[in-house]
Amino acid sequence: MPRSVIARAAGLLLAGSFLAACSESADTLSAPAESAAASARTSLPEHAVIAQSVAALRRATAPYHDIATAIADDFATPVTPCWYHGDLGAMGYHYADVTRLDGVIDSLAPEALVYEPLAGGKMALVAVEYIVPISEWRGEGRPTLFGRAFDENTGLGLYVLHVWAWRDNPAGLFAPWNPRVSCQYAAESEDRGHTH
């Protein structure tokens, strides 16, 4: 693959991860008139659908716990050092399949895999990231996946979404940072807290 294509894709992912870190949406509050029973009826099916979708994503990405398998399957471009935020946790290293930056959303085919470095040089798969260049998006409004709208940065021209499919995240399934992920054992790391 030409080096210029890889460099462009790396820039897109860096920008996408930065966007995800900086533009996490606030949760909306329920209308006061909505009863607890009505909330339970409407949210339970949605949670079940999300749980089923994430389970399918886990099955699709399970082989990538072995980073050598991920690299062999075109997730060969490490596009960030281990990114962390001093107050909010970390993301980790992002490995991208640059051929997937085509504007197509496939819940079973994320554009990037996110790894936490462990002691002894091992890498643990913790999350995936979906990346859609705005110029490639043909749908109405922002793309959505798992019931969640992607974050948008018109300046950078990207839609992005993290999903913590392989590491529980107290901040939320779609939050950019995870307090249970660390860059302690990273060969290369970068504190992205200053970007907020």
Order of alpha helices (4+ residues) and beta strands (2+ residues): alpha-alpha-alpha-beta-beta-beta-beta-beta-beta-beta-beta-beta-beta
